[in-house]
Amino acid sequence: MDVTPFIRMEREVEEELRPQMLAALRRKVEAVAEEVEGEAPSCHTCGRLMGRHDARTTSCLTRFGRLRFRCNRYRCPSCSGTRRPLPEWLGVEVGQVSGSLARLMALLGVVVPYELAAQLVVIFFGVKVSPMAVWRAVQRLGEAASSYMESLCAYHGDGRSHVQEPSPAPDAVLVGVDGCTLGMAVRKTRRRRKTAEEVLPPLPPVEDGRFREVKSAVLLLPVERVEPCPGRRSVLRRVVVTCLGDANQIFNRLWAEMRERGWHASTTVVVIVGDGSEWIWNRAALFANRCEILDFWHAIEYGWTYARLQFGEGSRHADRFVRRIARDLKAGRVQVVIARLKTLKPVSPEAREALEDVIKYYTDNASRMQYDTYLRLGYGIGSGAVESAHKQVVHARLRQAGMRWSEAGARRLLALRVLLLNGDWTMLDRLRMHPIAA
């Protein structure tokens, strides 16, 4: 079947105008070349003034095709280092994918696997690239985004940094914190084909200790919650924070993100929702004015564990038992629930152990289970937002079948996915691509 006339005309127009756009871009580069290269640059290593060495025609791959332009090269007489002022000023690298094409390639690589992303680049932009080129764009921009976030954390973590008190400041900020595992690479070096026809052997299975925890957090303002229909609430805006690191790192990033967005002041109540993990409550002390909430559904799951062992899987008695606990907890009667649980007589050693666990869990977290108060204040009582963030940030891209990651690769991809999901992708236009080893 032939291509429809309109699609054929669209492609003809694109093929006709693409060379003209490339030529217009070349003229713009040439127009600024003399001004940029008018003065000799200084050496990055020793600081001495560099001398002009030669002038060469170089190129980079852009959205409109391969751009070729002539630029001067300077050499340091002391340490023999070289610089090209024009490509540095333009923010491109010689021979590499540059400009908006690199950002668009990285965008596709953040959403889908690199092989599919390379195919989509051809379909969307008419530029043929390899999966390795997409991988390289993701790594270089991901390193730039990750470095920017680290600098932001260092700035806001320094007590000498001046941050103006936001006005007006939010009355409360809801923070959901949790962690999930990610399979890591079992080899420190990448596998390489010696010939194009060679078939690489399968990777060995992931063993114990080959997993790392990705810690994520979600920030949202309770006042921005809406109720599109009775009993169903949603949020207008949320901010995702994540890291491949420890509890200190995720809370440092939380602090930096809140300060950067003007969501924290001395009067702001930081509402922290967690599943009861000690690392969450230990680091929550970072916020002096805080409210700690135990995730309601984790609390109910402890009740279900005992009910299944006591009454049997799927029994009506178990269902009524858990429903009564849920009703009392939502009413703020956690001490009544604990007292009633202590009067029960388990039917088996397993049920006795589960009952002891649920009593201890409720007793240790009783101060975080005033659900009637939290609901009245509009804070919410569940960690569904951060659970959803795990699926969107980590699971949807990094936990597909057979995927394993190096620490650097996972960290860079996570940094880019967070930018995309937070609506901050255009920030990459202001960041220089970070050089990395191939």
FIVO-867965 format. One record per residue (C-alpha): residue number from 0; x, y, z; residue in three letters. Coordinates in Angstrom, 3 decimals, always signed. Layout:
! residues N
- NUM  X  Y  Z  ALA
...
! end
This chain:
! residues 438
- 0  +0.000  +0.000  +0.000  MET
- 1  +1.354  +3.414  -0.995  ASP
- 2  +2.045  +6.212  +1.460  VAL
- 3  -0.829  +8.682  +1.689  THR
- 4  -0.302  +11.908  -0.292  PRO
- 5  -0.293  +14.179  +2.740  PHE
- 6  +2.388  +12.179  +4.596  ILE
- 7  +4.479  +12.123  +1.411  ARG
- 8  +4.173  +15.913  +1.109  MET
- 9  +5.154  +16.373  +4.777  GLU
- 10  +8.304  +14.336  +4.274  ARG
- 11  +9.187  +16.186  +1.077  GLU
- 12  +8.904  +19.529  +2.899  VAL
- 13  +11.080  +18.244  +5.743  GLU
- 14  +13.764  +16.967  +3.356  GLU
- 15  +13.682  +20.259  +1.464  GLU
- 16  +13.956  +22.519  +4.517  LEU
- 17  +16.396  +20.482  +6.607  ARG
- 18  +19.482  +21.583  +4.548  PRO
- 19  +18.297  +25.181  +4.730  GLN
- 20  +17.979  +25.007  +8.529  MET
- 21  +21.442  +23.468  +8.778  LEU
- 22  +22.872  +26.236  +6.594  ALA
- 23  +21.159  +28.908  +8.692  ALA
- 24  +22.625  +27.363  +11.849  LEU
- 25  +26.095  +27.333  +10.274  ARG
- 26  +25.809  +31.045  +9.419  ARG
- 27  +24.902  +31.858  +13.017  LYS
- 28  +27.934  +29.938  +14.299  VAL
- 29  +30.246  +31.654  +11.834  GLU
- 30  +28.841  +35.067  +12.796  ALA
- 31  +29.999  +34.700  +16.404  VAL
- 32  +33.254  +32.847  +15.677  ALA
- 33  +35.462  +35.926  +15.331  GLU
- 34  +34.103  +37.554  +18.478  GLU
- 35  +34.509  +34.420  +20.594  VAL
- 36  +38.020  +33.641  +19.348  GLU
- 37  +39.273  +37.205  +19.489  GLY
- 38  +41.337  +36.714  +22.656  GLU
- 39  +43.620  +33.848  +23.586  ALA
- 40  +42.245  +31.725  +26.447  PRO
- 41  +44.035  +30.713  +29.645  SER
- 42  +45.090  +27.167  +30.394  CYS
- 43  +42.756  +25.283  +32.732  HIS
- 44  +45.698  +23.436  +34.310  THR
- 45  +48.398  +26.037  +34.929  CYS
- 46  +46.545  +29.300  +34.218  GLY
- 47  +49.068  +30.543  +31.634  ARG
- 48  +47.986  +32.336  +28.477  LEU
- 49  +47.747  +29.907  +25.569  MET
- 50  +49.040  +30.461  +22.044  GLY
- 51  +47.197  +29.750  +18.808  ARG
- 52  +48.275  +26.371  +17.447  HIS
- 53  +46.181  +25.870  +14.302  ASP
- 54  +42.695  +26.130  +12.820  ALA
- 55  +40.722  +23.053  +11.841  ARG
- 56  +37.321  +22.238  +10.467  THR
- 57  +35.355  +20.264  +13.026  THR
- 58  +31.796  +19.000  +13.331  SER
- 59  +29.013  +17.972  +15.674  CYS
- 60  +25.677  +16.226  +15.132  LEU
- 61  +22.602  +18.471  +15.514  THR
- 62  +18.852  +18.170  +14.957  ARG
- 63  +19.282  +19.350  +11.364  PHE
- 64  +22.241  +17.126  +10.475  GLY
- 65  +26.010  +17.223  +10.887  ARG
- 66  +27.226  +20.779  +11.370  LEU
- 67  +30.760  +21.560  +10.156  ARG
- 68  +32.534  +24.748  +11.177  PHE
- 69  +36.090  +26.033  +11.434  ARG
- 70  +37.575  +26.888  +14.818  CYS
- 71  +40.961  +27.836  +16.269  ASN
- 72  +42.864  +25.517  +18.538  ARG
- 73  +45.120  +26.915  +21.266  TYR
- 74  +47.977  +25.110  +23.019  ARG
- 75  +49.651  +25.819  +26.346  CYS
- 76  +53.459  +26.156  +25.971  PRO
- 77  +53.982  +24.870  +29.521  SER
- 78  +51.762  +21.796  +29.940  CYS
- 79  +50.793  +21.232  +26.267  SER
- 80  +47.095  +21.367  +27.073  GLY
- 81  +44.706  +22.423  +24.291  THR
- 82  +41.474  +24.386  +24.134  ARG
- 83  +38.946  +25.288  +21.432  ARG
- 84  +37.159  +28.465  +22.592  PRO
- 85  +34.351  +28.354  +19.998  LEU
- 86  +33.021  +24.856  +20.812  PRO
- 87  +33.378  +25.624  +24.515  GLU
- 88  +31.346  +28.805  +24.159  TRP
- 89  +28.714  +27.049  +22.059  LEU
- 90  +28.446  +24.205  +24.592  GLY
- 91  +29.177  +21.474  +22.030  VAL
- 92  +31.833  +18.797  +21.864  GLU
- 93  +33.802  +18.034  +18.742  VAL
- 94  +32.432  +15.047  +16.855  GLY
- 95  +29.679  +14.354  +19.410  GLN
- 96  +25.906  +14.687  +19.472  VAL
- 97  +25.241  +18.164  +20.826  SER
- 98  +22.581  +20.746  +21.515  GLY
- 99  +18.881  +19.950  +21.636  SER
- 100  +19.355  +16.653  +19.776  LEU
- 101  +21.390  +15.284  +22.696  ALA
- 102  +18.656  +16.366  +25.138  ARG
- 103  +15.940  +14.774  +23.027  LEU
- 104  +17.934  +11.556  +22.671  MET
- 105  +18.432  +11.475  +26.438  ALA
- 106  +14.710  +12.061  +26.926  LEU
- 107  +13.906  +8.973  +24.874  LEU
- 108  +16.613  +6.972  +26.646  GLY
- 109  +15.113  +7.927  +29.999  VAL
- 110  +11.688  +6.606  +28.992  VAL
- 111  +12.510  +3.432  +27.002  VAL
- 112  +15.511  +1.071  +26.615  PRO
- 113  +18.406  +2.417  +24.591  TYR
- 114  +17.864  +0.141  +21.563  GLU
- 115  +14.267  +1.290  +21.192  LEU
- 116  +15.255  +4.899  +21.851  ALA
- 117  +17.719  +4.787  +18.922  ALA
- 118  +14.898  +3.624  +16.644  GLN
- 119  +12.621  +6.391  +17.880  LEU
- 120  +15.298  +9.015  +17.161  VAL
- 121  +15.209  +7.963  +13.494  VAL
- 122  +11.397  +8.018  +13.412  ILE
- 123  +10.976  +11.325  +15.245  PHE
- 124  +13.913  +13.382  +13.994  PHE
- 125  +15.178  +11.622  +10.875  GLY
- 126  +18.694  +11.275  +12.359  VAL
- 127  +20.283  +7.830  +12.461  LYS
- 128  +22.130  +7.116  +15.719  VAL
- 129  +23.291  +4.004  +17.519  SER
- 130  +22.025  +2.761  +20.901  PRO
- 131  +25.491  +3.564  +22.262  MET
- 132  +25.028  +7.204  +21.212  ALA
- 133  +21.772  +7.332  +23.166  VAL
- 134  +23.481  +5.689  +26.144  TRP
- 135  +26.294  +8.249  +25.992  ARG
- 136  +23.843  +11.175  +25.913  ALA
- 137  +22.009  +9.779  +28.957  VAL
- 138  +25.250  +9.242  +30.862  GLN
- 139  +26.690  +12.691  +30.141  ARG
- 140  +23.502  +14.615  +30.869  LEU
- 141  +22.683  +12.360  +33.813  GLY
- 142  +26.077  +13.099  +35.345  GLU
- 143  +25.459  +16.815  +34.850  ALA
- 144  +22.035  +16.577  +36.538  ALA
- 145  +23.390  +14.456  +39.391  SER
- 146  +26.300  +16.847  +39.980  SER
- 147  +23.897  +19.793  +40.007  TYR
- 148  +21.763  +18.106  +42.678  MET
- 149  +24.830  +17.326  +44.779  GLU
- 150  +25.888  +20.978  +44.573  SER
- 151  +22.390  +22.053  +45.592  LEU
- 152  +22.512  +19.753  +48.630  CYS
- 153  +25.938  +21.091  +49.601  ALA
- 154  +24.729  +24.690  +49.324  TYR
- 155  +21.588  +24.240  +51.410  HIS
- 156  +23.406  +21.975  +53.861  GLY
- 157  +25.940  +24.708  +54.629  ASP
- 158  +24.781  +26.783  +57.551  GLY
- 159  +26.549  +29.817  +56.110  ARG
- 160  +24.386  +29.797  +52.969  SER
- 161  +21.772  +32.532  +52.974  HIS
- 162  +18.278  +31.443  +51.942  VAL
- 163  +15.511  +34.013  +52.226  GLN
- 164  +12.485  +32.977  +54.285  GLU
- 165  +9.638  +32.220  +51.832  PRO
- 166  +6.653  +34.516  +51.933  SER
- 167  +4.011  +33.320  +52.135  PRO
- 168  +5.298  +30.042  +53.616  ALA
- 169  +3.144  +26.892  +53.418  PRO
- 170  +1.483  +25.869  +56.668  ASP
- 171  +2.368  +22.211  +56.112  ALA
- 172  +4.360  +20.047  +53.693  VAL
- 173  +3.627  +16.348  +53.393  LEU
- 174  +6.651  +14.068  +52.940  VAL
- 175  +6.358  +10.375  +52.069  GLY
- 176  +9.559  +8.334  +52.369  VAL
- 177  +10.269  +4.732  +51.384  ASP
- 178  +12.827  +2.474  +49.700  GLY
- 179  +12.907  -0.243  +47.032  CYS
- 180  +15.607  -2.580  +45.714  THR
- 181  +17.400  -2.439  +42.373  LEU
- 182  +19.427  -5.235  +40.769  GLY
- 183  +23.037  -4.218  +40.216  MET
- 184  +25.566  -5.399  +37.632  ALA
- 185  +27.540  -8.520  +38.507  VAL
- 186  +30.587  -7.364  +36.543  ARG
- 187  +32.554  -4.208  +37.123  LYS
- 188  +33.524  -3.928  +33.432  THR
- 189  +31.185  -3.896  +30.458  ARG
- 190  +31.006  -6.781  +28.020  ARG
- 191  +32.327  -5.917  +24.565  ARG
- 192  +31.986  -7.632  +21.195  ARG
- 193  +35.195  -8.182  +19.263  LYS
- 194  +33.232  -8.535  +16.021  THR
- 195  +29.760  -7.473  +14.962  ALA
- 196  +28.701  -11.120  +14.572  GLU
- 197  +29.855  -12.246  +18.004  GLU
- 198  +27.087  -13.260  +20.413  VAL
- 199  +27.795  -12.266  +23.993  LEU
- 200  +27.318  -14.940  +26.684  PRO
- 201  +24.456  -14.444  +29.139  PRO
- 202  +25.113  -12.588  +32.347  LEU
- 203  +25.451  -14.710  +35.497  PRO
- 204  +22.468  -14.730  +37.885  PRO
- 205  +22.093  -11.986  +40.453  VAL
- 206  +23.338  -13.298  +43.791  GLU
- 207  +22.779  -12.079  +47.329  ASP
- 208  +24.376  -8.720  +47.891  GLY
- 209  +23.873  -7.699  +44.271  ARG
- 210  +21.000  -5.416  +45.138  PHE
- 211  +21.057  -1.761  +46.168  ARG
- 212  +18.271  +0.201  +47.761  GLU
- 213  +16.838  +3.205  +45.987  VAL
- 214  +15.375  +5.601  +48.513  LYS
- 215  +12.608  +7.882  +47.295  SER
- 216  +10.514  +10.646  +48.767  ALA
- 217  +7.532  +12.655  +47.581  VAL
- 218  +6.807  +16.232  +48.593  LEU
- 219  +3.336  +17.747  +48.277  LEU
- 220  +1.283  +20.518  +49.817  LEU
- 221  -1.871  +19.330  +51.623  PRO
- 222  -3.693  +22.513  +50.606  VAL
- 223  -3.333  +21.464  +46.956  GLU
- 224  -5.276  +18.255  +47.466  ARG
- 225  -8.563  +18.169  +45.571  VAL
- 226  -11.546  +15.821  +45.737  GLU
- 227  -12.691  +15.146  +42.149  PRO
- 228  -15.408  +12.833  +43.450  CYS
- 229  -16.690  +11.900  +46.944  PRO
- 230  -14.162  +9.768  +48.802  GLY
- 231  -11.432  +10.113  +46.181  ARG
- 232  -8.611  +12.623  +46.612  ARG
- 233  -5.784  +13.572  +44.292  SER
- 234  -2.980  +16.134  +44.302  VAL
- 235  -2.395  +18.945  +41.845  LEU
- 236  +1.383  +18.910  +42.191  ARG
- 237  +4.037  +16.681  +43.678  ARG
- 238  +7.821  +16.720  +43.754  VAL
- 239  +9.822  +13.494  +43.612  VAL
- 240  +13.245  +13.128  +45.228  VAL
- 241  +15.331  +9.982  +44.919  THR
- 242  +18.863  +8.708  +45.405  CYS
- 243  +20.918  +5.546  +45.219  LEU
- 244  +22.297  +6.036  +48.694  GLY
- 245  +21.628  +5.934  +52.415  ASP
- 246  +19.079  +7.598  +54.668  ALA
- 247  +21.238  +10.663  +55.231  ASN
- 248  +21.428  +11.342  +51.498  GLN
- 249  +17.692  +11.176  +50.870  ILE
- 250  +16.920  +13.500  +53.783  PHE
- 251  +19.647  +15.916  +52.707  ASN
- 252  +18.045  +16.030  +49.270  ARG
- 253  +14.630  +16.508  +50.823  LEU
- 254  +15.926  +19.471  +52.786  TRP
- 255  +17.590  +21.010  +49.725  ALA
- 256  +14.487  +20.546  +47.551  GLU
- 257  +12.191  +22.104  +50.108  MET
- 258  +14.491  +25.088  +50.632  ARG
- 259  +15.015  +25.573  +46.907  GLU
- 260  +11.275  +25.621  +46.201  ARG
- 261  +10.450  +27.856  +49.164  GLY
- 262  +8.409  +25.139  +50.863  TRP
- 263  +10.045  +25.369  +54.275  HIS
- 264  +10.017  +28.058  +56.920  ALA
- 265  +10.264  +28.157  +60.700  SER
- 266  +6.460  +27.927  +60.958  THR
- 267  +6.014  +25.113  +58.418  THR
- 268  +4.936  +21.734  +59.793  VAL
- 269  +6.749  +18.901  +57.993  VAL
- 270  +4.390  +15.910  +57.960  VAL
- 271  +6.425  +12.713  +57.489  ILE
- 272  +4.595  +9.520  +56.470  VAL
- 273  +6.526  +6.254  +56.738  GLY
- 274  +6.115  +2.522  +57.140  ASP
- 275  +7.694  +2.307  +60.582  GLY
- 276  +11.314  +1.807  +59.512  SER
- 277  +13.675  +3.185  +62.121  GLU
- 278  +15.855  +4.968  +59.549  TRP
- 279  +12.910  +7.183  +58.632  ILE
- 280  +12.092  +8.295  +62.166  TRP
- 281  +15.752  +8.691  +63.152  ASN
- 282  +16.402  +11.150  +60.306  ARG
- 283  +13.058  +12.905  +60.725  ALA
- 284  +14.641  +14.757  +63.630  ALA
- 285  +16.224  +16.984  +60.969  LEU
- 286  +12.922  +18.914  +61.020  PHE
- 287  +12.245  +20.537  +64.387  ALA
- 288  +8.599  +21.325  +63.594  ASN
- 289  +7.322  +17.961  +62.398  ARG
- 290  +4.426  +15.519  +62.571  CYS
- 291  +5.192  +11.803  +62.204  GLU
- 292  +2.517  +9.509  +60.747  ILE
- 293  +2.661  +5.720  +60.502  LEU
- 294  +1.287  +4.579  +57.156  ASP
- 295  -2.246  +3.339  +57.846  PHE
- 296  -2.092  +0.455  +55.382  TRP
- 297  +1.128  -0.927  +56.865  HIS
- 298  -0.571  -0.895  +60.247  ALA
- 299  -3.559  -2.782  +58.840  ILE
- 300  -1.281  -5.334  +57.145  GLU
- 301  +0.072  -6.337  +60.566  TYR
- 302  -3.503  -7.026  +61.644  GLY
- 303  -4.130  -9.098  +58.529  TRP
- 304  -1.050  -11.226  +59.193  THR
- 305  -2.408  -12.247  +62.582  TYR
- 306  -6.015  -12.637  +61.354  ALA
- 307  -5.051  -15.089  +58.613  ARG
- 308  -3.161  -17.283  +61.065  LEU
- 309  -5.868  -17.085  +63.719  GLN
- 310  -9.037  -17.465  +61.654  PHE
- 311  -7.806  -18.911  +58.354  GLY
- 312  -7.118  -17.468  +54.929  GLU
- 313  -10.179  -15.806  +53.413  GLY
- 314  -12.463  -16.369  +56.413  SER
- 315  -15.242  -13.943  +57.300  ARG
- 316  -14.025  -13.823  +60.895  HIS
- 317  -10.649  -12.497  +59.692  ALA
- 318  -12.348  -9.879  +57.542  ASP
- 319  -14.557  -8.645  +60.385  ARG
- 320  -11.608  -8.657  +62.786  PHE
- 321  -9.474  -6.435  +60.528  VAL
- 322  -12.379  -4.152  +59.632  ARG
- 323  -12.971  -3.487  +63.310  ARG
- 324  -9.288  -2.632  +63.822  ILE
- 325  -9.359  -0.260  +60.840  ALA
- 326  -12.509  +1.448  +62.100  ARG
- 327  -11.064  +1.959  +65.574  ASP
- 328  -7.701  +3.192  +64.292  LEU
- 329  -9.341  +5.776  +62.024  LYS
- 330  -11.298  +6.962  +65.050  ALA
- 331  -8.053  +7.474  +66.975  GLY
- 332  -8.646  +4.623  +69.440  ARG
- 333  -5.241  +2.972  +69.116  VAL
- 334  -4.944  +2.282  +72.873  GLN
- 335  -8.327  +0.556  +72.820  VAL
- 336  -7.114  -1.659  +69.970  VAL
- 337  -3.914  -2.544  +71.834  ILE
- 338  -5.842  -3.404  +75.015  ALA
- 339  -8.246  -5.637  +73.076  ARG
- 340  -5.390  -7.420  +71.286  LEU
- 341  -3.778  -8.276  +74.621  LYS
- 342  -6.903  -10.202  +75.673  THR
- 343  -6.846  -12.532  +72.648  LEU
- 344  -5.830  -16.199  +72.840  LYS
- 345  -3.891  -17.372  +69.760  PRO
- 346  -4.644  -20.848  +68.405  VAL
- 347  -1.070  -21.661  +67.350  SER
- 348  +2.533  -20.649  +68.069  PRO
- 349  +2.657  -18.854  +64.717  GLU
- 350  -0.467  -16.868  +65.565  ALA
- 351  +0.981  -16.035  +69.013  ARG
- 352  +4.157  -14.689  +67.409  GLU
- 353  +2.138  -12.627  +64.902  ALA
- 354  -0.018  -11.238  +67.725  LEU
- 355  +3.066  -10.218  +69.697  GLU
- 356  +4.420  -8.495  +66.594  ASP
- 357  +1.261  -6.484  +65.985  VAL
- 358  +0.989  -5.441  +69.651  ILE
- 359  +4.625  -4.311  +69.685  LYS
- 360  +4.228  -2.519  +66.343  TYR
- 361  +1.158  -0.599  +67.519  TYR
- 362  +2.681  +0.154  +70.933  THR
- 363  +5.947  +1.488  +69.488  ASP
- 364  +4.118  +3.682  +66.968  ASN
- 365  +1.058  +4.707  +69.014  ALA
- 366  +2.082  +8.371  +68.957  SER
- 367  +2.132  +8.221  +65.150  ARG
- 368  -1.328  +6.641  +64.806  MET
- 369  -3.676  +9.516  +65.726  GLN
- 370  -5.431  +9.090  +62.406  TYR
- 371  -8.579  +11.008  +63.344  ASP
- 372  -6.479  +14.123  +63.949  THR
- 373  -4.444  +13.687  +60.776  TYR
- 374  -7.573  +13.291  +58.639  LEU
- 375  -9.188  +16.339  +60.222  ARG
- 376  -6.099  +18.431  +59.417  LEU
- 377  -6.075  +17.154  +55.814  GLY
- 378  -2.678  +15.452  +56.077  TYR
- 379  -3.735  +12.041  +54.836  GLY
- 380  -2.681  +8.757  +56.432  ILE
- 381  -1.231  +6.672  +53.594  GLY
- 382  +2.059  +6.448  +51.727  SER
- 383  +0.465  +5.761  +48.348  GLY
- 384  +2.183  +8.785  +46.779  ALA
- 385  +5.695  +7.487  +47.417  VAL
- 386  +4.695  +3.925  +46.452  GLU
- 387  +3.474  +5.325  +43.135  SER
- 388  +6.718  +7.273  +42.764  ALA
- 389  +8.701  +4.031  +43.089  HIS
- 390  +6.757  +2.543  +40.202  LYS
- 391  +7.153  +5.606  +37.989  GLN
- 392  +10.764  +6.486  +38.791  VAL
- 393  +12.348  +3.062  +39.312  VAL
- 394  +10.133  +0.175  +38.242  HIS
- 395  +8.926  +1.555  +34.903  ALA
- 396  +12.451  +1.972  +33.503  ARG
- 397  +15.092  +0.372  +35.705  LEU
- 398  +13.356  -2.838  +36.787  ARG
- 399  +12.352  -4.328  +33.476  GLN
- 400  +13.109  -7.965  +32.669  ALA
- 401  +16.808  -8.827  +32.820  GLY
- 402  +17.990  -5.311  +33.626  MET
- 403  +20.970  -4.763  +35.926  ARG
- 404  +22.800  -1.527  +36.470  TRP
- 405  +26.144  -0.116  +37.397  SER
- 406  +26.056  +2.329  +40.278  GLU
- 407  +26.975  +5.268  +38.040  ALA
- 408  +24.474  +4.293  +35.332  GLY
- 409  +21.590  +3.919  +37.784  ALA
- 410  +22.436  +7.165  +39.561  ARG
- 411  +22.515  +9.140  +36.305  ARG
- 412  +19.307  +7.667  +34.938  LEU
- 413  +17.494  +8.285  +38.227  LEU
- 414  +18.590  +11.922  +38.179  ALA
- 415  +17.124  +12.402  +34.698  LEU
- 416  +13.864  +10.583  +35.455  ARG
- 417  +13.330  +12.801  +38.486  VAL
- 418  +13.790  +15.908  +36.311  LEU
- 419  +11.267  +14.576  +33.817  LEU
- 420  +8.610  +13.584  +36.363  LEU
- 421  +8.981  +16.883  +38.240  ASN
- 422  +8.512  +18.906  +35.046  GLY
- 423  +12.044  +20.307  +35.232  ASP
- 424  +13.459  +18.785  +32.031  TRP
- 425  +14.215  +22.191  +30.487  THR
- 426  +16.785  +22.736  +33.235  MET
- 427  +19.120  +20.525  +31.160  LEU
- 428  +19.324  +23.350  +28.617  ASP
- 429  +21.333  +25.300  +31.208  ARG
- 430  +23.675  +22.449  +32.123  LEU
- 431  +26.821  +21.535  +30.186  ARG
- 432  +27.161  +17.903  +29.155  MET
- 433  +29.603  +16.196  +31.484  HIS
- 434  +32.514  +14.355  +29.800  PRO
- 435  +32.666  +10.653  +30.671  ILE
- 436  +34.663  +7.619  +29.614  ALA
- 437  +33.095  +5.629  +26.782  ALA
! end
